[in-house]
């Protein structure tokens, strides 16, 4: 895990799939606390779980 975004929070809209998900995962890998935003709670839960499983910090916000 990187540290470039340590102590930063990133709100990533549309982060339940495709490029938004990749961006959320990349930000988390760099140390950011990622707020996953989207309309599908189930997909968002999977994204958040994946980030947390990789050692990152993430939460979900309904869009």
OpenMM code with the backbone's topology and positions (N, CA, C; nanometers):
from openmm import Vec3, app, unit

residues = "UNK UNK UNK UNK UNK UNK UNK UNK UNK UNK UNK UNK UNK UNK UNK UNK UNK UNK UNK UNK UNK UNK UNK UNK UNK UNK UNK UNK UNK UNK UNK UNK UNK UNK UNK UNK UNK UNK UNK UNK UNK UNK UNK UNK UNK UNK UNK UNK UNK UNK UNK UNK UNK UNK UNK UNK UNK UNK UNK UNK UNK UNK UNK".split()
positions = [
    Vec3(0.0827, -0.1188, 0.0000),
    Vec3(0.0000, 0.0000, 0.0000),
    Vec3(0.0866, 0.1245, 0.0000),
    Vec3(0.0455, 0.2212, -0.0780),
    Vec3(0.1159, 0.3479, -0.0831),
    Vec3(0.0700, 0.4411, 0.0268),
    Vec3(0.1333, 0.5534, 0.0361),
    Vec3(0.0999, 0.6507, 0.1404),
    Vec3(0.0748, 0.7902, 0.0853),
    Vec3(0.0716, 0.8056, -0.0461),
    Vec3(0.0561, 0.9400, -0.1038),
    Vec3(-0.0734, 1.0077, -0.0612),
    Vec3(-0.1772, 0.9307, -0.0338),
    Vec3(-0.3067, 0.9890, 0.0031),
    Vec3(-0.3429, 0.9618, 0.1492),
    Vec3(-0.2430, 0.9291, 0.2297),
    Vec3(-0.2655, 0.9033, 0.3720),
    Vec3(-0.3280, 1.0267, 0.4372),
    Vec3(-0.4273, 1.0049, 0.5233),
    Vec3(-0.5012, 1.1114, 0.5922),
    Vec3(-0.5857, 1.1965, 0.4983),
    Vec3(-0.6173, 1.1440, 0.3819),
    Vec3(-0.7059, 1.2118, 0.2868),
    Vec3(-0.8323, 1.1281, 0.2705),
    Vec3(-0.9421, 1.1938, 0.2351),
    Vec3(-1.0672, 1.1251, 0.2057),
    Vec3(-1.1025, 1.1518, 0.0606),
    Vec3(-1.1414, 1.0455, -0.0101),
    Vec3(-1.1778, 1.0577, -0.1512),
    Vec3(-1.3213, 1.0102, -0.1707),
    Vec3(-1.4071, 1.0975, -0.2208),
    Vec3(-1.5434, 1.0609, -0.2580),
    Vec3(-1.5405, 1.0281, -0.4068),
    Vec3(-1.5683, 0.9020, -0.4390),
    Vec3(-1.5629, 0.8581, -0.5783),
    Vec3(-1.7047, 0.8243, -0.6231),
    Vec3(-1.7615, 0.9065, -0.7093),
    Vec3(-1.8963, 0.8815, -0.7596),
    Vec3(-1.8914, 0.7749, -0.8682),
    Vec3(-1.9986, 0.6984, -0.8767),
    Vec3(-2.0047, 0.5925, -0.9768),
    Vec3(-1.9015, 0.4840, -0.9523),
    Vec3(-1.8679, 0.4622, -0.8264),
    Vec3(-1.7577, 0.3712, -0.7946),
    Vec3(-1.8006, 0.2275, -0.7692),
    Vec3(-1.9225, 0.1931, -0.8102),
    Vec3(-1.9669, 0.0550, -0.7913),
    Vec3(-1.9338, -0.0332, -0.9106),
    Vec3(-1.8776, 0.0242, -1.0163),
    Vec3(-1.8394, -0.0579, -1.1316),
    Vec3(-1.7385, 0.0148, -1.2198),
    Vec3(-1.6760, -0.0618, -1.3050),
    Vec3(-1.5883, -0.0129, -1.4110),
    Vec3(-1.4799, 0.0831, -1.3635),
    Vec3(-1.4646, 0.1951, -1.4328),
    Vec3(-1.3532, 0.2856, -1.4033),
    Vec3(-1.3665, 0.3491, -1.2649),
    Vec3(-1.4889, 0.3773, -1.2213),
    Vec3(-1.5078, 0.4332, -1.0877),
    Vec3(-1.4580, 0.3388, -0.9800),
    Vec3(-1.4855, 0.2102, -0.9978),
    Vec3(-1.4380, 0.1099, -0.9017),
    Vec3(-1.2854, 0.1034, -0.9026),
    Vec3(-1.2270, 0.1051, -1.0208),
    Vec3(-1.0810, 0.0999, -1.0320),
    Vec3(-1.0170, 0.2213, -0.9649),
    Vec3(-1.0779, 0.3371, -0.9809),
    Vec3(-1.0258, 0.4586, -0.9178),
    Vec3(-1.0362, 0.4478, -0.7660),
    Vec3(-1.1509, 0.4006, -0.7162),
    Vec3(-1.1693, 0.3839, -0.5717),
    Vec3(-1.0639, 0.2892, -0.5151),
    Vec3(-1.0401, 0.1788, -0.5833),
    Vec3(-0.9404, 0.0818, -0.5378),
    Vec3(-0.7995, 0.1414, -0.5416),
    Vec3(-0.7694, 0.2187, -0.6451),
    Vec3(-0.6370, 0.2811, -0.6562),
    Vec3(-0.6155, 0.3849, -0.5460),
    Vec3(-0.7168, 0.4658, -0.5190),
    Vec3(-0.7053, 0.5652, -0.4119),
    Vec3(-0.6845, 0.4963, -0.2774),
    Vec3(-0.7602, 0.3895, -0.2530),
    Vec3(-0.7459, 0.3153, -0.1274),
    Vec3(-0.6057, 0.2561, -0.1160),
    Vec3(-0.5530, 0.2060, -0.2264),
    Vec3(-0.4185, 0.1483, -0.2260),
    Vec3(-0.3122, 0.2530, -0.1942),
    Vec3(-0.3436, 0.3787, -0.2187),
    Vec3(-0.2513, 0.4881, -0.1880),
    Vec3(-0.2769, 0.5481, -0.0500),
    Vec3(-0.3665, 0.4864, 0.0278),
    Vec3(-0.3866, 0.5271, 0.1660),
    Vec3(-0.5077, 0.6129, 0.1945),
    Vec3(-0.5873, 0.6460, 0.0940),
    Vec3(-0.7054, 0.7308, 0.1160),
    Vec3(-0.8184, 0.6527, 0.1822),
    Vec3(-0.8982, 0.7228, 0.2599),
    Vec3(-1.0255, 0.6691, 0.3074),
    Vec3(-1.1239, 0.6975, 0.1948),
    Vec3(-1.1759, 0.5920, 0.1349),
    Vec3(-1.2592, 0.6067, 0.0158),
    Vec3(-1.4069, 0.5997, 0.0523),
    Vec3(-1.4838, 0.6957, 0.0027),
    Vec3(-1.6287, 0.6928, 0.0138),
    Vec3(-1.6805, 0.6459, -0.1217),
    Vec3(-1.7347, 0.5253, -0.1229),
    Vec3(-1.7895, 0.4650, -0.2441),
    Vec3(-1.9309, 0.5189, -0.2616),
    Vec3(-1.9606, 0.5759, -0.3758),
    Vec3(-2.0922, 0.6332, -0.4017),
    Vec3(-2.1544, 0.5684, -0.5243),
    Vec3(-2.2804, 0.5291, -0.5087),
    Vec3(-2.3522, 0.4678, -0.6195),
    Vec3(-2.4960, 0.4402, -0.5809),
    Vec3(-2.5709, 0.3854, -0.6742),
    Vec3(-2.7128, 0.3593, -0.6493),
    Vec3(-2.7402, 0.2164, -0.6053),
    Vec3(-2.6499, 0.1251, -0.6348),
    Vec3(-2.6712, -0.0169, -0.6071),
    Vec3(-2.5981, -0.0568, -0.4791),
    Vec3(-2.6737, -0.0751, -0.3715),
    Vec3(-2.6145, -0.1064, -0.2410),
    Vec3(-2.5367, -0.2375, -0.2422),
    Vec3(-2.5872, -0.3353, -0.3143),
    Vec3(-2.5223, -0.4665, -0.3182),
    Vec3(-2.3841, -0.4578, -0.3840),
    Vec3(-2.3775, -0.3913, -0.4971),
    Vec3(-2.2480, -0.3755, -0.5649),
    Vec3(-2.1541, -0.2895, -0.4810),
    Vec3(-2.2083, -0.1872, -0.4173),
    Vec3(-2.1258, -0.1012, -0.3328),
    Vec3(-2.0666, -0.1806, -0.2170),
    Vec3(-2.1472, -0.2684, -0.1586),
    Vec3(-2.0983, -0.3513, -0.0481),
    Vec3(-1.9816, -0.4380, -0.0937),
    Vec3(-1.9895, -0.4906, -0.2154),
    Vec3(-1.8794, -0.5725, -0.2677),
    Vec3(-1.7528, -0.4887, -0.2873),
    Vec3(-1.7688, -0.3677, -0.3361),
    Vec3(-1.6526, -0.2802, -0.3555),
    Vec3(-1.5890, -0.2472, -0.2207),
    Vec3(-1.6715, -0.2087, -0.1244),
    Vec3(-1.6215, -0.1748, 0.0092),
    Vec3(-1.5519, -0.2955, 0.0720),
    Vec3(-1.6133, -0.4126, 0.0626),
    Vec3(-1.5529, -0.5341, 0.1184),
    Vec3(-1.4183, -0.5627, 0.0537),
    Vec3(-1.4098, -0.5447, -0.0779),
    Vec3(-1.2842, -0.5686, -0.1483),
    Vec3(-1.1740, -0.4743, -0.1039),
    Vec3(-1.2088, -0.3481, -0.0874),
    Vec3(-1.1103, -0.2493, -0.0426),
    Vec3(-1.0641, -0.2823, 0.0986),
    Vec3(-1.1577, -0.3150, 0.1855),
    Vec3(-1.1222, -0.3485, 0.3235),
    Vec3(-1.0385, -0.4762, 0.3298),
    Vec3(-1.0722, -0.5746, 0.2472),
    Vec3(-0.9965, -0.7001, 0.2444),
    Vec3(-0.8517, -0.6766, 0.2021),
    Vec3(-0.8306, -0.5745, 0.1203),
    Vec3(-0.6956, -0.5410, 0.0742),
    Vec3(-0.6221, -0.4518, 0.1744),
    Vec3(-0.6874, -0.4213, 0.2871),
    Vec3(-0.6236, -0.3405, 0.3906),
    Vec3(-0.6569, -0.1933, 0.3856),
    Vec3(-0.7500, -0.1550, 0.2985),
    Vec3(-0.7880, -0.0149, 0.2853),
    Vec3(-0.9059, 0.0221, 0.3735),
    Vec3(-0.9394, 0.1502, 0.3716),
    Vec3(-1.0555, 0.2003, 0.4461),
    Vec3(-1.1583, 0.2501, 0.3469),
    Vec3(-1.2841, 0.2049, 0.3648),
    Vec3(-1.3897, 0.2457, 0.2722),
    Vec3(-1.5251, 0.2408, 0.3404),
    Vec3(-1.6137, 0.3284, 0.2965),
    Vec3(-1.7530, 0.3322, 0.3399),
    Vec3(-1.8386, 0.3615, 0.2179),
    Vec3(-1.9713, 0.3450, 0.2331),
    Vec3(-2.0639, 0.3628, 0.1223),
    Vec3(-2.1599, 0.4771, 0.1491),
    Vec3(-2.1893, 0.5532, 0.0446),
    Vec3(-2.2863, 0.6621, 0.0486),
    Vec3(-2.3817, 0.6440, -0.0686),
    Vec3(-2.5120, 0.6389, -0.0403),
    Vec3(-2.6116, 0.6216, -0.1460),
    Vec3(-2.6189, 0.7472, -0.2319),
    Vec3(-2.6175, 0.7273, -0.3632),
    Vec3(-2.6269, 0.8410, -0.4554),
    Vec3(-2.7719, 0.8638, -0.4935),
] * unit.nanometer
topology = app.Topology()
chain = topology.addChain("A")
for resn in residues:
    res = topology.addResidue(resn, chain)
    for name in ("N", "CA", "C"):
        topology.addAtom(name, app.Element.getBySymbol(name[0]), res)
